[in-house]
Amino acid sequence: MGNFHIIDFIILTLYLAIVAVIGSFSGGKQKSTRDYFLGGQNVPWWAVAFAVVAAETSTLTFISIPGLAYVTNLNFLQITLGYLIGRIVISFIFQPAYKKGKLKTAYSMLENRFGSKTRSYASIVFLFTRVAADGVRLFATSIPLALIFRSSTLFAGFSNLQIYILAIIVIATITLIYTYTGGLKGIIWVDVLQMGIYIGGALIALIVLVRQIPGGLAAVNQFSEGVNKFSIINLDFGGSLGAFFKEPYTLIGSVLGGAFLSMASHGTDQLIVQRLLATRNLKDSKKALITSGVIVIFQFALFLTVGLLLFAFYKGAHPGSAAVPFAKADEIFPYFILHNLPVGLKGLIIAGLFAAAMSTLAGSISSLSSSTMLDLYKPYFSKEENPDKDLKVSRMLTIFWAVILTIVAFLFIQVLQSVVELALGIASITYGGLLGTFLLGALFKRTDQKAAIWGFSAGIITMLSLILIPFIMGHQALVHYTWYTFIGCSVTVLVGNLVSYLSKK
């Protein structure tokens, strides 16, 4: 099988089978949507902390962060400090409201504060955002599996399109099996396992690299042409206001942007909030969230260090140059895995790559079905309490969203890379509006539903204009992506308060 030995293939196959079995049985028997979508709300906080980290770590993180360190330095670590700060803020602003009201989705809080229209609006925005972003992630996950299939004689007669379709279906099907049968509790326990696998895989790569590079980490700056690859703090803010917002990974932009992004993703996104709602009480929920922020700092430090060692391993060669066989930074780590690791370890680390992907995909399927069921179906189409019927509908929705995500992943097989990158930024378009709407409810007592919807819409429209217009015109982005959530949130809060003031006048 080319660079992927039969032993590696067996390890990968066994891993995928074990994941499906553990996820199916660890979820226990579900009797209601509370069991299915919230794990009975008795999951240990430490397991939820690991599951939160696993859910936010996709294949793109696994392969892109080492590539980022390869072409830049350690400035990205500044963002992780913001991630931790954002989690601490959320644990004291939003989490008490979630636990106090015994809510089942993130958007139930908006109904309690503003009304059913705001809850439905937020839920629909979440559904569209999550489908687009995670459809792309599913496609990205299929790339290494497609490479493995392509190197096998079993698929010699398959076209490139057919190989990608097969790879996407395999990953989606395995993830669906344990998501459908195990519910959220099954997903969380599989996430605990998968986090251990992908962190272990990164550590193995780190050890192999250190042994193969004369001098180890000390050799990194030998090939950096005077640039300090170990630089963490970036105090270069540009010479003008415009340059300040465009400068990538500045200290202020990174910490502020990371904090607001984390507040949005971990305070308003059902993908993460659903896991936090599965804890026993508010204290456990806070511990899970803040601990996940600490873990993320160490996790990204590990991925970035792998990138620095890859830089030393390939002697600082630029991606796309004649000196190296990879064209883009994202290809560096996968290429090293397939061509420089021994048989067996290769299969284990590829399994780690799938672990990072499947945890996000499983969480996405569950959060999409829970939001559809609890925010849209129950309030409008089935208000009576019928646990058996609700559980059946929930499982049908799980299948439905798995199919939709698979179809969306198919759509990205033939598209341009620039369109893929745009789709990955969709979360940034809506996160600011979502966070701003939640803040309007939590911090501004005089705002009503009308003000919330106007503010939310203004935030989304502003970000669509800020991101799409430069892209369509072929211009450079007006601001660095770390500012997106902050800007969208600020517009939402300002417009919401303005509409509230004018309405009362």
N, C-alpha and C positions, 0 to 999 in steps of 0.2 A: 504493500500500500504506500509506496513512495517513502516519504519521510515519516509517515505515521505507521508504525509497526503493528502487526496483528495483536501483540500483547497490549499495546496502548489502546487499540480498538476494543479489546475485551474489557480492560479496566473502565473505559468510558461507558460501555454498554452496561456493565454490572452496576456502576454508579447510578446511571439513570433509572435502572430497575429498582435499586434499593431506595432511591428517593421516592418513587411512586408508591412503594409498599409502606414505607415509614409514614409518609403523609396521609395515606388512606387509613391506617390503623391508629395513629396517634390522635386523630381527631375525635375518637370515640363515637358514640351514638348521639345524633342530634334529634331533638324532639321539637324544636322551635327555631324561629329566625334568630333568637337571642343566642342559642347554642351554635347555630350555623355561621352567623356573621360576627359574633362577639366572643366565641369560645366559652360561653357560659359565664363570662367575666370572672374567671378564677385562675387565669394564667399567671405564673410567677413573674415578678417585675423584671428579673434579670433576663429571662427568656424573651420578654417583649423588647428589652433594650437591644439585644442581639438581632431580633427580627426587624426592628426599625432600621438599624444599620444595614442589614442585608437588603431590605426593601429599597433603600435609596442608593445602593451600589449596583449598578448595571454593568453589562459587558463593556459599554462605552467607557465607564470609569476604569475598569480593569485594564483596558488597552490604551486609553487616551491619556491618563495621568502620567504613566511612565514616558509616553511620547512627548508630553508637555515639558517634563523635566529635561528630556533629551535636548530639546530645541531652545529652552529658556533656562530657568534655575528653580529655586525653591520658593519664589514669591507667592505661589498658590497657597502655601500654608497660612498666609495671613487670612484668607477666606475662612479657613476652618476655625479660627478664633472667633470670627463673626458667627459661624454656625453654632458654636457653644453659647455665645451671648444671646442669640436669638432664641434658643431653646430655654434658657433660664427665664427670659421675659415671658415666653408663652406659658411656662409652667405656673406663673403667678397671675396671668391675665385671663387666659382662655380655659385652662384645665379645670379650675374650680367650677366654672359654669357648666362644663361638660359633665363632670361627675355629680354635681349638685342636682342637675335636672334629669339624671339617669337617661341621658341621650343615647341614641343608637347610631347617629351619623353626625358628622361635623356640622351639617347644615340645619339640623334640628334647632341648634342654638339661634340661628337667624330667624326661624319661625317664632320662637318664644319671644324674641326681642322686637321683631318688625312685623311679621305676618307670613302667611303661607306663600304669597307670591315671591317674596325675597328668597325663601328656602328653595322653591322650585327653580327660580332663575339661577341661583348659585349652583344647584345640582346639575342643571342642564349644561352650564358653562363647564363644570368639572368633567362631565361625561365626554363632551367634544374634545376638551384639552387632553384628557387621559388617553382617549382612543388614538388621537393623532400621534402624541409623543411616544406611547408605548407600542404602537404599531411599527414605528421606526426602530425602536429598541429590539423588537422581535426580529425584524429584518437584519439588524446589525449582529444579533446573536447567531443567526443562521450562517454568517460568513465563514467562520472557522469550520463548522460542520460541512458546509458545501465544499470547502477546500479538501477536507478529508474524503468526502464522497468522490470528488473529481479525481483524486489520486488512486482510487480503487478501480480495478478492472471490472468489478461488478456493475459499475455505472458507466462503462465505456461508451455505450450508445446513447447516453442521455445528453440533451442540450444543456447549456448553461442555465436557461430559464427553468427547465425541469428539475435540475439538481437543486436550485434554490427553493423551488416550491416544495420539494421533498424534505429538505432540511427544515424549513419553516413548519411544515405539518408535523414532523417528528417531535420537535421541541414543544409546539403548542399542545399536542396530544398528551404527552407525558405530564406536562404541567396541569392540564385540564383534569386528568385522572385523579390526582391527589387533591386538587382544589375542589372538585365536585364531591368527592367522598369524605374528605377530612374536614372541610370547612376551614374557618379561620384558625382554629386550634391546630389542625394538621399543618397548615401553612406555616404557622409560627415555629413549630418544632422542626419542620424541615429547614426553615430559615436558620435556626440555631446550628444545625448540621452543616448547611451550605456555607455559612459564614466561616466556620472552622476550616472547611475545604479550601475556599478561595484565599483566605489569609495564609493557610498552610502552603498553598501553591506559590504565593508571592514570596514567602519566606524561603522556600526551597530554591526558587529562581535567584533570590538574593545571595544565598550561600554558594550556589554554583558559580555565580558571577564573581564573587569575592575571590574564590579559589582560582578562577581562570585569568584574573587580571593581576599582573605583577604590581604590587603596591596597594591593591584594593581601592578604597575610596580616595586615598591620598593621590592616586593617579589621575583623578577626574580633571583637575585644573591644568594638567600637562598639555591637554589638547583644546583648551578653551580660548586660546589666543588672548590671554590677559583678562578675560571676563570671569568674575567670581561665580561659579556655578552653585556655590553654597549660600548665596545671598537669600535671606528670608524677608527682611524689611526693605520696602521700596519707598524712599522719601522723595523720589523725583516726580513732582506734580505738574510738569510741563511749564511752558512760559506764558500761557494765557488760560483764560477760563475754559475755552473750547478744548484746548490741549489737555487740561486737567481732567475733563470728563471722558476724553478718548484714551488717555494713558492707561494701559492695561496693568492690573494688579498693583495699584498704589495702596499705601497703608490705609488711608481713609476710605477709598472706594472699596477695597477688599473687605475690611472689617464691617463697614456700614452695609455694603451690598450683601455680604454673607449673612449678617444678622437679619436683614429684612427678608432675604430669600428663605432662610431657615424658619423665620416666623410664619411666612406664607405656607411653605411646604409642610411644616410640622404642626401648624396651628389651624390650617384651613383646608388642607388636602385630605380627602377621605382615605387615600392610600395609607397615610401614616396615622391619622387620628383614629381610624378603625382599630389599629393595634393597641393604641393607648387606652381605648375604651374597654379593652379586654382584660385590663388589670383589675385587682380586687377592690381598690379604693384610690382616693386622690393621692395619698402619700406614695403608693406604689407607682402610680402613673407619673408623678413628678420624678421619682428616682429613675424610672425607665428612660424618660426623655433626656434628662441631664446626663445620665451615664452614657447614653448613645452619643452625645456630643463629645464627650471625652474620648470614647473609642474611635470616633471618626477622625479626630486629630492624629492619633497614632496610626490609623489605617492609611490616611493620605500621606503621612510621612514615610510609611513603608513603600507605597507605590512610587512616590517621587524619588526615593533613594534607589529603587530598582532602575528608574530612568537615568539617574546620574551614572550608575554603574554600566548601563548599556552604552552611554556616551563614551565612557572610558574603553569599553570593550571594542567598540567600532572606531576608536581613536578620533572621535569628534567629527566624523564624516557627515556632510550635510545630506539629508534625505533627498533622493532624486539624482545625486551625483553618481559618477561612474565608479566610485570607490565602494559603494554599497548596493545591495540588490533590492532595496525597498525605496518606494517613491514618496511616501508620506510618513509623518511621525506616528500615526496610528498603527502602521504596519510593523513597526520596529519590534515591539514585544512579542506579537504573534509569530513573526519570522524567527526570532531568537528561540522561542519555545520549540517550533517545528524542526529547526535545523541544528540546534546546539545543545539540546538536552538529551540525556541518555534514555533508552527505551524504558518504559514503565513510568518514569518521572514525567515524561512528555504527556502521557495519557492522564496522569493525575492532575497536572496543571491545566490541561484542557478541560478536565472535569470541573476544576475550580472556576474556570471561565464560564462554563455553563451554569454553575451554582450561582454566580453573581447575577446571571441573566434570568434564570428561572424563578428566583426569589422575587424579583421585581415584577415579572409577568404574572405569577400566581397572585401577588398582592393586588395587581391591577385588575385582574379578572374578578376577584372577590370584592374589591372596593366599587367597581362599576356595577356589579349585580346588587350589592347592598344599597347603594345610593338610588339605583333605579327602583328597587323594591320598596324601600322605606321612605324615600323622599317623593316619589312620583306615583308608583302603583298603589300603595296602601292609602294615601290621602285622597286619591281621586277615583279609584276603581274597586277598592275592596276594604271598606272601613270596618266591616265586621271582623271579630276575632275568630280565626279558624287556623290553628297552628299547623295542622296537617296539610291543608291547602296552601298556606303561605310558604311552607317548607318546600313543597313541590314546585311552586312558581319560582322560588329563589334558585332552585337547582336548574330549572329550565333557563333562567336568566344567566346563570353561570355558563351554560353551554352556548347560549346566544352570544355573549360578549367574547368568549373564546374564539368563536367563528368570525366575529367582526374584526377582532384584532388580527387574526390570521389573514383575512382578506386585505386589510389595510397594509399589512406587511408585504403581501404580494404586489401591491401597487408601487412599492418603492424599489422593486427589483431592477426596473429599467429606467428609473428617473435619474436626473442629473444630481451630482453630489451636492451642488449648491442648494437644491430643493430639499434634500435630506437635512442639511444643516439648518435650513429655515424651519423645517418641521420640528427639529429638536428644540428650537427656541420658542415654540408655541406656549409652553408653560410660563415663560417670562411675560408673554402678552397678557395672560389672565391672572397670574399670581398677585400682582400689585392690586388689581381691582378687588380680588377676593379678600386679601389681607386688609385693605382699606375699609371694606364693608364690615368685616368683623370688628375692626377698631372703632368704627362709627357706633356699633352696637354696645361695645364694652366701655368706651371712654366718654361718649357724648350722649347724655341721657335725653336730650331734647330732639334728636333726629328721629324721624318716623320712616315708614316704609317707602314713601315717595322719594324722600331725600336719599335713602339707601340705594334705591334702584337707579336714580339719576347719577349718583356718585359712582356706582359700580360701572355703569355704562360709559361714563366719561373716562374712567380709568382705562377701560379696555380700548376705547376708540383712540385715546392718546397714544397708547402703546402700539396699536396697529399702525398708526400714522408714523410713529417714530422708527419702527422696525421695517415696515413694508415699503414705505416710500423710497428710502435710500436704496433698498434692495432692488426694487423695480427699475429705478433710474440708473442702476449700476454704480452707485456711489458708495463710499465708505460709510459705515455706521456713524451716526452723529454722536453716540455715547457708547462706552464700553458696556458689555452685557451685565456687569456687576451692578450697574445703576438702574437697571430696568424695573425691578420690583419696588425699589425706593420711589422712583418717579411715579409709577402707576398707583402706588399706595397714597402718595402725597396728593395727587390729583383727585383721587376718589374721596379722601377725607375733606379736602378743600371744597369741592363741588357739593358734596353731601351737606356740609355745614352751610354753604351759601344758599342752597335750595331750601333748607330748613328755615334759615333766617328770612328769606323772601316770602316763603309761605306764611309765616307768622305775621309778617308786616302787612 
